[in-house]
Structures are given as structure tokens and as C-alpha cells.
Amino acid sequence: MKYANIGGQAVMEGVMMRHKDHYAVAVRKENHEIEVMTEQRQTLGERYHVSGIPIVRGVFAFVDSLVVGMKTLMWSASFFEDEEETSQEKEKQSDTVFMTMTVIFSLAFSIGLFMILPFLVSNLFKSVTDSSLVLGIIEGLVRVLIFIIYILAISRMKDIQRLFMYHGAEHKTINCIEHGDELTPENAAKYSRFHKRCGTSFLFIVMFISIVFFLLFFQIFPINNMFIKVICRILLVPVIAGISYEIIQWAGRHDSGLVCLVSKPGFWMQKFTTKEPDREMLEVAIASIEAIYDWREFQRDLKA
């Protein structure tokens, strides 16, 4: 299998695919037609000339993916809004400031839920032990537990289940391309709905890296003030995201036994964040890919 340099995400009744400076969103409308939108966008890493700097480029890539992801989600949702919604409300939804605030809120919520809350919970065990190492391990276990509960909870929602089916369609079509097979719904259906470069795997690696990173950091730099501990955790999030990005990119380009071992926890979580898609969903994913990516040329180079 060869790295195809294409990735994406599921959106409402559709799939977004991205390749270099281009991305496309394909949505299955209520009349069953497929609407495709393509756009060119220079990545933040290229804009600020950090694409070649390990770890730093991961931080910029993470923020960039949040911005593009939010924008494409809003675009896909516009096809299913209530007819009574006013044009003023639609303008608000597409407003840059509104989208920026949404991204900031999403980041703040994620940091609070997955970074700060586990730390506060672990502090409840101070009456049992004063070992910073033990408390750090408890914090890490609580973080992973919250993440798993969160994924399991949202996977039970009906609308999210359809989103996860499109997530599966995204993975199957990329797997089909990277295995050198002709990109058709029938061929894509044969491939796995799991992928090593999945965002779910990235988040799981973030959880794991945060455990190791916080344990080492606070062993080397002991801090007693609780407020400063919280601030340090927030400041270290970009570093953890950057390291996790490098790991997920490395895993996506290799097939060694170590890579398989690193990828297994992420694959396990993808059992909940991906579902088997139907043919129409695979058609949508293919439409998104073909709008920006010449998979035939990639496969010719693969076989050369």
C-alpha cells in the first residue's frame, strides 16, 4: 500500500476530501442528487512557512483541519436547514467571525473535557496518595476513560450514526485507491472502513502522548501550585498535538509491525466512529475525490 496524500472527513450527508491546496465537498441532497463544491486553500503551514518544521507543522495542520472541517460542515448543513430560516441567519452561519468563535469554543471545550477535567478528578485522590507519579497515571486513565465514554455516547445518536457511515465511506475509498484498485463503489465496498491516518486514531494518540508527556514533564519540573499546573497543561497541548501529528503521519506511510502495534488502539476506536456505508454513500465519497484528485495517475505511478 502506498501513501496517496489525500485525506478528508465526513460531513452532513456527505464527504469532504482534501489534497494539498484543494478540497472538495460532495453532499447527497434530499432529491438524491450529488452537489459538489471545490475550493482552493493554502494550508496554514505553507502560509507561515512552517511545513518543513516537525511538530510545529502539526500544530498548524490541526488548526487548519478544524477551520476547513467547520466550514465544510456548515456548507453541508445548509442543504438541510428549515425553509423558514431567514437569510440573515444564513449569513450569520457563513460569517468568518462566527466560524472563528465556533472553532475557539470547540478547542476550549475539548481542552476542558479531555485535559483539565481528568486533572481535577485525579486531584480527588490526593487523600489516598501524595505520589505525583500515581496521580499522573490516574489522570491519564481518567482521560482515556472520558474519551471512550464520549465516543460511545455520541455513536448512539441517529444523526451521528449516518455521519459515521460517511466516515466509513471516506476510509474505504481512500483504501481502495492506496491498494491500487479501480475506484468504483463495488471495489471500495470490499476494503476496510479503518485507516491509519484517521482523526480518531490521531485523538487516541493525543490521549496516550499526553499521559507520557505530563508524567515526564511534572517529574522533571515539580509544580505544587494547582493553577500553574492547569496553565502548563493548556500550554503543552500544542506540543502534544504536534508530536501526535508526526506519529500519525509516520504510521500512514509505513507498514511495519511497530506501525501495526501503534495503530491497533486507533482501529479499535474506529469500530465506533465508522460504520459500513451503503452504495450511495460510496458514490458521494468518490465524487468528492474525483473533483480534486487524479487517482488514475496515482495508480499508474504506483504500478510503474
Helices and strands as residue ranges (DSSP letters): E 7-11, E 14-19, E 22-28, E 34-40, H 44-47, H 56-77, G 78-80, H 87-94, H 96-111, I 112-116, H 117-122, G 123-127, H 132-154, H 158-178, H 185-189, H 199-220, H 226-253, H 257-273, H 279-290, H 295-303
